[in-house]
Amino acid sequence: MSARFPPRYAASFVNRLNDSEGEAAETQSWLQFAVECEYLEAETARSLYSEYDDIIGQLINMQNHPEKWALTKR
């Protein structure tokens, strides 16, 4: 961790990212459910699911490197 990024803030930030990752994964589950119940076309769900894969990847990257996303005092 950078000295410019207080550990307490980093832990809170990573926790929120983890929550966001879980919510995105839950949305993917609901997309699968919507297809199985024929509420949503499979191709539409595949496209959305892929977008969520990208989002989850970005969230994981942010979790692994929170110092890149810190706001610092000038």
C-alpha positions in Angstrom: 0.0 0.0 0.0 1.1 3.5 -0.7 1.7 5.9 2.2 -0.8 8.2 0.4 -3.5 5.5 0.7 -4.5 4.9 4.4 -4.9 1.2 5.1 -8.3 1.7 6.7 -9.6 3.4 3.5 -8.0 0.7 1.4 -9.8 -2.0 3.3 -13.1 -0.3 3.1 -12.7 0.4 -0.6 -11.8 -3.3 -1.3 -14.7 -4.4 0.7 -17.1 -2.3 -1.4 -15.5 -3.7 -4.5 -16.0 -7.2 -3.2 -19.7 -6.4 -2.6 -20.0 -5.1 -6.1 -18.4 -8.2 -7.5 -20.9 -10.4 -5.7 -23.8 -8.3 -6.9 -22.6 -8.6 -10.5 -22.3 -12.4 -10.2 -25.8 -12.5 -8.8 -27.0 -10.6 -11.8 -25.4 -13.2 -14.0 -27.4 -15.9 -12.1 -30.6 -14.0 -12.7 -29.7 -13.8 -16.4 -29.4 -17.6 -16.5 -32.7 -17.9 -14.6 -34.5 -15.5 -17.1 -33.4 -17.6 -20.0 -34.5 -20.9 -18.4 -37.9 -19.3 -17.7 -38.0 -18.0 -21.3 -38.2 -14.4 -20.1 -35.1 -13.5 -22.1 -33.6 -14.6 -25.4 -30.5 -16.6 -24.9 -28.4 -14.4 -27.3 -29.4 -11.3 -25.3 -28.5 -13.0 -22.1 -25.1 -14.2 -23.5 -24.2 -10.6 -24.5 -25.2 -9.2 -21.1 -23.4 -12.1 -19.3 -20.3 -11.3 -21.2 -20.5 -7.6 -20.3 -20.8 -8.7 -16.6 -17.7 -10.9 -17.0 -15.8 -7.8 -18.1 -17.2 -5.8 -15.2 -16.2 -8.5 -12.7 -12.7 -8.7 -14.2 -12.4 -4.9 -13.8 -13.6 -5.1 -10.2 -11.1 -7.9 -9.4 -8.3 -5.8 -10.9 -9.3 -2.9 -8.7 -9.4 -5.1 -5.7 -5.9 -6.4 -6.4 -4.5 -2.9 -7.0 -6.5 -0.5 -4.9 -3.7 2.0 -4.8 -4.2 2.9 -8.5 -7.7 4.1 -7.7 -7.0 6.1 -4.6 -7.8 9.8 -4.3 -4.9 11.5 -2.7 -4.6 14.9 -1.0 -2.5 17.5 -2.8 
